Amino acid sequence: MKKLMIAAMLSCLAGAAAADPVEGVWQTEPDDGAYAHITISPCGGAFCGIISRTFNGEGEYKSPNLGKTLVIDMVPNGEASYAGKVWRPSNDKIYTGKIQLNGDNLKLAGCIAGGLLCSKQSWQRVK
């Protein structure tokens, strides 16, 4: 029994150590007075981010965008960068997306024209 418990604990530790640095909960920049928490986790062979909580000037609220995917099929490119797609709720459009990680800071870009024109946000990891 003791060996089984140790094996289970080691398995959990190995899984935590293997987590990609982009995984976790990230706070977006405020947009029109509101911001969100995005939970990024594996989806197939990539990473996706779901709107998990939303906030405005009065506190947490139930946005109609809760549960929707904002970060879509981000694939690691090496050197803490990822490429995929991003959904912009304000105009309901999907753009070419890029992520660049630097510790607990995430820079997200949504781009058009092959990446020549990009709108960017800086997100912070929620601890």
C-alpha positions in Angstrom: 0.0 0.0 0.0 2.9 2.3 0.9 4.5 1.7 -2.5 1.2 2.5 -4.3 0.9 5.8 -2.4 4.4 6.8 -3.2 3.9 5.9 -6.9 0.7 8.0 -7.0 2.5 11.0 -5.4 5.4 10.7 -7.9 3.0 10.5 -10.8 1.3 13.7 -9.6 4.6 15.5 -9.2 5.8 14.4 -12.7 2.5 15.7 -14.2 2.9 19.1 -12.5 6.6 19.4 -13.6 5.6 18.5 -17.2 3.0 21.3 -17.4 3.7 23.9 -20.1 4.5 27.4 -18.8 1.5 28.9 -20.8 -0.9 26.7 -18.8 -2.8 28.5 -16.0 -5.1 31.4 -15.4 -4.3 34.8 -16.9 -5.8 38.2 -16.3 -6.4 40.3 -19.4 -6.0 44.1 -19.7 -9.1 46.1 -19.1 -11.2 46.8 -22.3 -14.2 49.1 -22.1 -13.9 49.0 -18.3 -14.0 45.2 -18.1 -11.4 42.4 -17.9 -11.4 38.7 -17.7 -9.6 35.6 -16.4 -8.6 33.3 -19.2 -7.8 29.6 -18.3 -5.3 28.2 -20.7 -5.0 24.4 -20.9 -4.1 21.7 -23.4 -6.6 21.1 -26.3 -5.5 18.3 -28.6 -1.9 19.0 -29.5 -2.2 22.7 -28.8 -3.3 25.1 -26.1 -6.7 26.9 -25.8 -7.9 29.6 -23.5 -11.4 29.8 -22.1 -13.0 32.9 -20.5 -13.4 31.6 -17.0 -14.4 34.8 -15.0 -15.3 38.3 -16.0 -15.1 41.6 -14.0 -16.2 45.2 -14.4 -16.0 48.3 -12.2 -18.6 46.8 -9.8 -16.8 43.5 -9.5 -17.3 40.0 -10.9 -20.3 39.7 -13.3 -21.8 37.0 -15.6 -20.7 38.0 -19.1 -22.4 36.3 -22.0 -18.9 35.4 -23.1 -18.2 33.1 -20.1 -17.0 29.7 -21.2 -16.2 30.8 -24.8 -12.8 30.1 -26.3 -10.6 33.2 -26.7 -7.2 31.6 -27.4 -7.5 29.0 -30.1 -5.1 26.2 -31.0 -1.9 27.9 -29.9 1.1 25.7 -30.8 4.5 26.1 -29.2 7.2 27.6 -31.6 10.1 27.4 -29.1 11.7 30.1 -27.1 8.4 30.7 -25.1 6.4 31.7 -28.2 3.2 30.2 -29.5 1.2 30.7 -32.7 -2.5 30.0 -33.3 -5.7 32.1 -33.4 -7.5 34.6 -31.1 -11.1 35.5 -30.9 -12.1 39.1 -30.3 -15.4 39.3 -28.5 -16.1 43.0 -29.3 -16.4 42.3 -33.1 -16.8 38.5 -33.0 -13.8 38.0 -35.4 -11.0 35.5 -35.3 -7.4 36.7 -36.0 -4.0 35.1 -36.4 -2.6 34.9 -32.9 0.8 35.0 -31.2 1.8 34.6 -27.6 5.2 35.5 -26.1 5.8 34.4 -22.5 8.2 36.0 -20.1 7.7 34.4 -16.7 4.3 35.5 -15.3 3.8 38.0 -18.2 2.1 37.0 -21.4 2.0 39.2 -24.5 -0.9 38.3 -26.8 -1.3 39.6 -30.3 -4.2 39.3 -32.7 -3.0 40.1 -36.3 -4.2 40.6 -39.9 -2.3 41.0 -43.2 0.0 38.1 -42.5 1.1 39.5 -39.1 1.9 43.0 -40.4 -0.9 44.8 -38.3 -1.4 43.5 -34.8 -3.4 44.6 -31.7 -1.6 43.6 -28.5 -2.4 43.0 -24.9 -0.2 42.2 -21.9 -1.7 39.6 -19.5 -0.6 38.7 -15.9 -0.7 35.3 -14.4 -3.3 35.0 -11.6 -1.7 33.4 -8.6 
